[in-house]
Each structure stands twice: as structure tokens, then as C-alpha cells.
Amino acid sequence: MRSILPLMLVALASSAQAAWEWSEALTVNSAQGAKIFPHIESANRQGIAVSGGAVGVVWEDNRNGSPQCYLAIKPAAAKAFQPEIRLSQTECYEPVVVALGAGRFVAAWEEAGKVHARGVPGNAALKLTEAESAQATLAVGAGKLYAAWAEQAGQFRRIVVASLTEKRGVLNINHAQPVETAAPIDEQGWPALAIAGDGSVTVAWEDRRNHHTVPMVSQSLDGRSFASPARLIEIRSGSADGLGAGIGAMRPTLSAWGKQGVAAAWLDKRDFLSGYDVYAALDTGTRRFGSNLKVQDSFGDNMVQWHAKIVSDASGRLLAVWDDARDGTPDVWLAEWKGEAFGDDVAVPAASGTGEQADPVAVLDESGGLHLAWLERDEKNGTRIRYVRGTSR
């Protein structure tokens, strides 16, 4: 039986991969080396966007001796990414990017302890807050553009949401307000945003008010007044078999889904013996999330999952990407929603196999194509940011 099982796994993986066709993998970052360390970690994992066929990828690296943020664009007709644009002037972390259409983008990042944003094309960056702030994210949809970040408010940080406008690359803030008006009683961070088809705004974040990390969520019809926060996870605090204050759950991600829905995914340690799993919950337009759903299949149950991202579009397509080391080294996996559950896990060929492939970011374009970027690490040659586009058959 031991000799048969690996063959069965290979056959299942090959069958699942046959449902997708992938472009040739491209390298995004021009600066590489054993001492250069690019990062694509960000709130909501919003590291890639597609605008009028042009693909934009953002990251931070230390090529100049300090962390700086960059954006590289591959025009629709180009075979490679153009030389990257430096976004920041001083130390910069956790950049994000969204598409405005017609080849235009908006990027946001943390620089010198404040959150900044910039339209591209465009040269002027806008400082979104004077208070100490970090972990910015962006969302665009229904003709609207929003930003969110974690802002210092006394002893702890809280989540702030702002409405932005962009014209000819110039950004302005319409209004900004905290999700909760009361001062935070514990730390809040790593916000995720989504704008549904009806223009309503959903925000999720990591919250410590229950003395363990709980993904919380709130909605707003107008982007100004937010509903009382609700838990994304179904397991109550203090119920994790007597261990601590409750289960660990972190890094919520959101995506507008279908005509009016929103999808959420996060990393969840309710099965604490196997580490984090990928879980999801769906809002079909009721502004309430349904039951928690495990995303990865049984072959990944005994492995720790990392860097989960939910991806969806207006047509109703929905999938999740992440990385885990079930085959011995970290690989990038995806699972697509089948209507009642997520399907079998699929390894992305260019982002799997020998070596380390991890930290995926992804987005769907208007035709349903999946654009995926990730880190490929090599101890000798350093780390490359790699990119492919996938289409399902």
C-alpha cells in the first residue's frame, strides 16, 4: 500500500493541474542577490493588480541598504515587466496595489511610521494620516476607492477607513474615520477591505479584545457609519480545550464576490496540533457571513498552511491560494469554490517542486484569468519574485 499511495497522489495532482493552463513564468524584480531580501507580505495580501491588461506587482526590498517599496508593471502587450518604480523615499514596508482601469494603479504603503498612497502614473504621494500608522490596504469597486490602516489611538492601534478620490494620478481624502468610535481596549491590526457590487464596504481585521487574536468584521453602506464588529470565526473565546484564552486565527483577507457578495479567508489554528489551516466564510449579499469552511483538502490537513489569500470576481468565481510544505518544501496551492465546498488542492507547476516557493498574491482579471505572483527562494542566488497567469479549461 505504501508504494501505491504516492502514485495515487501524483495521479490526483496531475488530473487537477490539467484543469489549468499556465503562461511561462516571468521574473518581476530586477535586483537580486544573496543579500537582497524582497517581501510581499501586506494587509489583505493586496500585492498584485490588473488594470486594462497591464499587471502591477508591489514589494519591499533592501537593495539600497534600507527597506524601500517598488512597483513593477507589465503592459498588456509586453513580454516582460518594465524596470520597477521606487515608491518610497525613506524606510518603507508592506506595500499594496489596486487597479483603477486603463493601465492606472493606486499603491499604498507604510513609510516613516505613517501611511502613504500614490496614483501611478503620477508622482505625488499623499500622506493619509498624521498619526502613527501602519498596515495599509486598499480596495476599489462600484466606482469607489477606499483605504484602511491600523492607527495609534492611545495605548493601542485601531482600524481607520478612508474614502479616496483619484484624478490624473493625484489622490485626495474625502473622509476618514475609525470603524469604532470608542478607544480600543486592545490591539487591532492587519485590516482587509472589500467593496461589494452595491457599493457597501466590508472591513475585517485582527482583534485582541478577547485576549487572543480573533478576525473581526464590520460593514458599512456608506463608508462612514460601520456596524458593530462581529466575529468571523465560529468558535467562541475560551473554548479551545482549556488552552489559553481561545484559538489563534490571523491575517483575514477579503474579496468582492459576485454581484453583491464578499468572501473572506484567514489562517486558523482551531486544530492546534497541525498548526494553521485555511478557513473561509461567505457573505452572499446579506451583510452576514455564513458558516466557517475549511479550504484545503485532506492531503493538506496535517501540514501548516501560510499566506492565505481569497480571490473572487463579479462573475461569481471564487478561489483561495496559499503555501504549504506537504511535498517536503513550500509550494503554492490553490483551491476553487465548487458551490458547496472547495475542490481538490491544485499545485501551481511553476510555483512547486524543488526549492522554496511561497508568499503568493493573486487577482482575477475581467476574463477570469488568474494572475499569481510569489517568492522563489534560493540560498545561493537570492530571492526572485515570479509571476504567471493561469486560465481554466
Secondary structure, DSSP 8 states (H G I E B T S, - for coil): -TTHHHHHHHHHHHHHHTTEEE---EE--S---TT---B---GGG--EEEETTEEEEEEEE-TTSS-EEEEEEE-TT-SS----EE--SS-EEEEEEEEEETTEEEEEEEETTEEEEEEES---EEE--SS-EEEEEEEEETTEEEEEEEEEETTEEEEEEEEEEEETTEEEEEEEEESSSS--SS-EEEEEEEE-TTS-EEEEEEE-TTSS-EEEEEEESSSSS----EESS-S-TT-STTSTTS--EEEEEEEEETTTEEEEEEEE-SSTTS--EEEEEEE-SSSS----EE-S-GGGTTS--EEEEEEE-TTS-EEEEEEE-TTSS-EEEEEEB-SSSB---EE-GGG-SSSEEEEEEEEE-TTS-EEEEEEEEETTTEEEEEEEEEEE-
